[in-house]
Amino acid sequence: MRVGQMEELRGRLMDIDGRGYKAYQSIKGIYAMPGFTLFIDHVQADPFAPPSRIRVRVEQRVARLPRWAYANKVRAIACADFLARTFRQNIHRYVQGRRGTGNSGMMWIDAGGQEVLERTAVWVTEEFVEARISVGLPGHGRVVVAKQAMDMLIGELPRVVQRSLVYQNIDRTALSQHVQVVEDQEFVRGQLSELGLVAFIGDGSILPRESGATDLPMPEQQAVKFESPPSLRVQIRVPSGEVWTGMGIPVGVTLIVGGGYHGKSTLLNALQRCVYPHIPGDG
């Protein structure tokens, strides 16, 4: 498919200003933008329909992500997860949001919750970094509002891309910590069988959640941090060089007893979710 230039996208939007919303179909295509390529893959039928789907791709010669950040599958998943969360933060920071009818002016990326999972929201390869986004193209009623669409796609989006997918513009210390924490967690999971364990809970962990309606951890000042009993305490040296101390639950039947509101269900809920790596600071 032919790659158009940013000015061609601007021209197409100006041509359909004030026309019926379906005229947005004419902007589908690929456009060379400053520092990245914009793919407009799907255009919604009206402002109330499921949002339009676009992709933004930054070549590695521009993104310059360090090779260590995606050197293996675990690191690549963690790196992509971090970039997706950064992209979401910058959407909130730089995108105006709703303007017009329905979902007009909105922009989303699936950056997930507390767990680090393999997603298609951001893809990191040796050649490029790509983010997949949903956008609500602006309309009043079912009429195209080209000025607002240009503000989104030519003004706000490039700013979000530059602040989210280019290494020199992101928090490099936070990226390193994110990747290392996920890799350490996966290493511990891989060691459990060899150690005769089925689970490990680190000392100092905050297991309770803020409420039953969220997976955010309870604020540190309100929570009682986990402390392992000496009889089940184990130590594991992780790839970052740290030694993690905590409770190792051995293979076999383990009975959890205690009075009401002593944390039995909280412990079980944590064990249920800990099959997945979690973001730094989750608890």
C-alpha positions as CSV (number, residue, x, y, z in Angstrom):
1,M,0.0,0.0,0.0
2,R,1.3,3.5,-0.9
3,V,2.6,5.5,2.0
4,G,1.2,9.1,2.1
5,Q,2.7,12.1,3.9
6,M,1.3,13.9,6.9
7,E,0.2,16.8,4.7
8,E,-1.8,14.3,2.6
9,L,-3.7,13.3,5.8
10,R,-4.3,16.9,6.6
11,G,-5.6,17.5,3.1
12,R,-8.0,14.5,3.2
13,L,-9.4,15.7,6.5
14,M,-9.9,19.2,5.2
15,D,-11.7,17.8,2.2
16,I,-14.3,15.9,4.2
17,D,-14.9,18.7,6.8
18,G,-18.6,19.1,7.4
19,R,-19.5,16.0,5.4
20,G,-21.3,12.9,6.7
21,Y,-19.4,10.8,9.2
22,K,-18.8,7.9,6.8
23,A,-16.6,10.3,4.8
24,Y,-13.9,9.4,7.4
25,Q,-13.5,6.1,5.5
26,S,-11.4,8.0,3.0
27,I,-8.5,8.5,5.5
28,K,-7.8,4.8,5.8
29,G,-4.2,4.2,4.9
30,I,-0.5,4.6,5.8
31,Y,1.1,7.9,6.5
32,A,4.7,9.0,7.2
33,M,4.6,11.2,10.3
34,P,7.5,13.0,12.0
35,G,9.5,10.2,13.6
36,F,6.9,7.4,13.1
37,T,4.5,5.7,10.6
38,L,0.8,6.0,11.2
39,F,-1.5,3.1,10.1
40,I,-5.2,3.8,10.0
41,D,-6.5,0.3,9.8
42,H,-10.2,0.6,10.6
43,V,-12.5,3.6,10.6
44,Q,-15.7,3.5,12.7
45,A,-19.1,3.9,11.0
46,D,-20.4,6.6,13.4
47,P,-19.4,8.3,16.7
48,F,-21.3,5.7,18.7
49,A,-19.8,2.7,17.0
50,P,-16.7,0.8,18.4
51,P,-13.7,3.1,18.0
52,S,-11.4,3.3,15.0
53,R,-8.2,1.2,15.2
54,I,-4.8,2.7,14.4
55,R,-1.2,1.7,14.8
56,V,1.9,3.8,15.3
57,R,5.3,2.4,14.4
58,V,8.7,3.8,15.4
59,E,11.8,2.3,13.7
60,Q,14.5,1.2,16.2
61,R,16.9,3.6,14.6
62,V,14.6,6.3,16.0
63,A,13.3,4.6,19.2
64,R,16.8,3.3,20.1
65,L,15.6,0.9,22.8
66,P,18.6,-0.9,24.3
67,R,18.9,-4.5,23.3
68,W,18.9,-5.7,27.0
69,A,15.3,-4.4,27.4
70,Y,14.0,-7.1,25.0
71,A,16.8,-9.6,24.9
72,N,14.5,-12.6,25.7
73,K,10.8,-13.2,25.8
74,V,10.3,-12.3,29.5
75,R,12.2,-9.0,29.0
76,A,10.3,-8.2,25.8
77,I,7.0,-8.7,27.5
78,A,8.0,-6.6,30.4
79,C,9.4,-3.9,28.1
80,A,6.2,-3.8,26.0
81,D,4.1,-3.6,29.2
82,F,6.1,-0.7,30.5
83,L,5.8,1.2,27.2
84,A,2.1,0.6,27.0
85,R,1.6,2.0,30.5
86,T,3.8,5.0,29.6
87,F,1.7,5.5,26.5
88,R,-1.5,5.4,28.6
89,Q,-0.1,8.0,31.0
90,N,0.8,10.3,28.1
91,I,-2.6,9.9,26.6
92,H,-4.0,11.3,29.8
93,R,-1.4,14.0,29.8
94,Y,-1.6,15.3,26.2
95,V,-4.9,14.2,24.7
96,Q,-7.8,16.6,25.3
97,G,-10.3,13.7,25.5
98,R,-14.0,13.8,24.7
99,R,-15.0,16.5,22.2
100,G,-18.2,16.1,20.3
101,T,-20.8,13.3,20.0
102,G,-20.4,9.8,21.5
103,N,-16.7,8.8,21.9
104,S,-15.5,11.7,19.7
105,G,-12.0,12.7,20.7
106,M,-11.2,9.8,23.0
107,M,-8.0,7.7,22.7
108,W,-7.3,4.4,24.5
109,I,-4.6,1.8,24.7
110,D,-4.9,-1.6,26.5
111,A,-2.2,-1.2,29.1
112,G,-3.7,-3.6,31.7
113,G,-3.9,-3.5,35.5
114,Q,-1.5,-4.7,38.1
115,E,-0.4,-7.8,36.2
116,V,2.2,-8.0,33.5
117,L,0.8,-10.0,30.7
118,E,1.7,-10.6,27.1
119,R,-0.6,-8.3,25.1
120,T,-0.8,-6.9,21.5
121,A,-1.0,-3.3,22.7
122,V,2.7,-2.7,22.2
123,W,5.0,-4.9,20.1
124,V,8.8,-4.6,20.4
125,T,11.1,-6.2,17.8
126,E,14.7,-5.6,16.7
127,E,13.4,-3.5,13.8
128,F,10.6,-1.4,15.3
129,V,8.3,-0.6,18.3
130,E,4.6,-0.5,17.5
131,A,1.6,0.6,19.6
132,R,-2.0,-0.3,18.8
133,I,-4.5,2.3,19.8
134,S,-8.3,2.9,19.6
135,V,-9.5,6.4,18.8
136,G,-12.9,8.0,18.6
137,L,-12.7,10.3,15.5
138,P,-14.4,13.6,16.3
139,G,-17.9,14.3,15.0
140,H,-20.8,16.6,16.0
141,G,-23.9,14.5,15.4
142,R,-22.9,12.4,12.4
143,V,-20.9,15.2,10.8
144,V,-17.0,15.2,10.4
145,V,-15.2,17.9,12.4
146,A,-11.9,18.0,10.6
147,K,-10.2,20.6,12.8
148,Q,-10.6,18.4,15.9
149,A,-9.5,15.3,14.0
150,M,-6.3,17.2,12.9
151,D,-5.7,18.3,16.5
152,M,-5.9,14.6,17.6
153,L,-4.0,12.8,14.8
154,I,-1.5,15.5,13.8
155,G,-1.1,17.5,17.0
156,E,-1.7,15.3,20.1
157,L,-0.8,11.8,18.8
158,P,2.8,12.7,17.7
159,R,3.5,14.2,21.1
160,V,2.3,11.0,22.8
161,V,4.3,8.8,20.5
162,Q,7.5,10.8,21.0
163,R,7.1,10.8,24.8
164,S,6.2,7.1,25.0
165,L,8.2,5.1,22.5
166,V,11.5,6.9,22.1
167,Y,14.1,5.8,24.7
168,Q,15.7,9.2,25.3
169,N,12.3,10.6,26.3
170,I,11.1,7.9,28.8
171,D,12.1,7.2,32.4
172,R,15.0,4.9,31.7
173,T,15.5,4.0,35.4
174,A,11.8,3.0,35.7
175,L,12.1,0.8,32.5
176,S,15.2,-1.0,33.9
177,Q,13.4,-1.6,37.2
178,H,10.2,-2.8,35.5
179,V,12.1,-5.3,33.3
180,Q,14.3,-6.5,36.2
181,V,11.4,-7.0,38.6
182,V,9.5,-9.1,36.1
183,E,12.5,-11.2,35.2
184,D,13.2,-11.8,38.9
185,Q,9.7,-12.9,39.5
186,E,9.7,-15.3,36.6
187,F,13.1,-16.7,37.8
188,V,11.6,-17.5,41.2
189,R,8.6,-19.3,39.6
190,G,11.1,-21.4,37.6
191,Q,12.9,-22.4,40.8
192,L,9.9,-23.5,42.8
193,S,9.8,-27.1,41.5
194,E,13.6,-27.6,42.1
195,L,13.2,-26.3,45.7
196,G,10.2,-28.5,46.4
197,L,7.8,-25.6,46.6
198,V,4.5,-24.7,45.0
199,A,4.5,-21.0,46.0
200,F,6.7,-18.3,47.4
201,I,5.6,-15.1,49.3
202,G,8.2,-12.5,49.9
203,D,8.6,-10.9,53.3
204,G,7.4,-7.3,53.3
205,S,4.7,-8.0,50.7
206,I,1.4,-6.2,50.9
207,L,-1.2,-8.8,50.1
208,P,-4.5,-7.0,50.9
209,R,-6.1,-5.0,48.1
210,E,-7.5,-1.5,48.4
211,S,-11.1,-2.9,48.2
212,G,-13.0,-5.8,46.7
213,A,-13.6,-3.7,43.6
214,T,-10.0,-3.1,42.6
215,D,-6.7,-5.0,42.3
216,L,-4.7,-2.0,43.6
217,P,-2.8,-2.7,46.8
218,M,-3.9,-1.3,50.1
219,P,-2.0,1.9,51.0
220,E,1.3,0.9,52.8
221,Q,0.4,3.0,55.9
222,Q,-2.8,1.0,56.3
223,A,-1.6,-2.5,55.5
224,V,0.2,-5.1,57.6
225,K,3.2,-6.4,55.6
226,F,3.7,-10.1,55.3
227,E,6.2,-11.8,57.5
228,S,7.1,-15.5,57.0
229,P,7.2,-17.9,59.9
230,P,10.7,-19.1,60.6
231,S,9.7,-22.8,60.0
232,L,8.8,-22.0,56.3
233,R,11.3,-19.2,55.6
234,V,13.5,-19.7,52.5
235,Q,16.0,-17.5,50.6
236,I,16.3,-17.3,46.8
237,R,19.0,-15.3,45.0
238,V,17.5,-13.7,41.9
239,P,19.2,-12.5,38.6
240,S,19.4,-8.9,39.8
241,G,21.7,-10.1,42.5
242,E,19.3,-9.6,45.4
243,V,18.4,-12.3,47.9
244,W,14.6,-12.6,48.3
245,T,13.5,-13.9,51.7
246,G,10.0,-15.2,52.3
247,M,7.7,-18.1,52.9
248,G,8.0,-21.2,50.7
249,I,4.9,-23.3,50.6
250,P,6.1,-26.9,50.2
251,V,4.6,-29.5,47.8
252,G,1.8,-31.5,49.5
253,V,-1.1,-30.5,51.6
254,T,-0.8,-27.2,53.6
255,L,-3.5,-26.3,56.1
256,I,-4.2,-22.6,56.7
257,V,-5.9,-21.8,60.0
258,G,-6.7,-18.7,62.0
259,G,-9.4,-16.6,63.5
260,G,-11.8,-14.4,61.6
261,Y,-10.3,-11.5,59.7
262,H,-6.8,-12.8,60.2
263,G,-5.9,-12.8,56.5
264,K,-6.6,-16.4,55.4
265,S,-8.7,-15.4,52.3
266,T,-6.3,-12.5,51.6
267,L,-3.4,-15.0,51.5
268,L,-5.3,-17.4,49.2
269,N,-6.3,-14.6,46.9
270,A,-2.7,-13.5,46.6
271,L,-1.7,-17.1,45.8
272,Q,-4.4,-17.2,43.1
273,R,-3.0,-14.1,41.4
274,C,0.7,-14.7,41.9
275,V,0.9,-17.1,38.9
276,Y,1.3,-13.8,36.9
277,P,4.1,-11.3,37.4
278,H,3.1,-7.9,38.8
279,I,4.3,-4.4,38.3
280,P,6.9,-2.9,40.7
281,G,5.2,-1.4,43.8
282,D,2.2,-3.7,43.6
283,G,2.9,-5.1,47.0
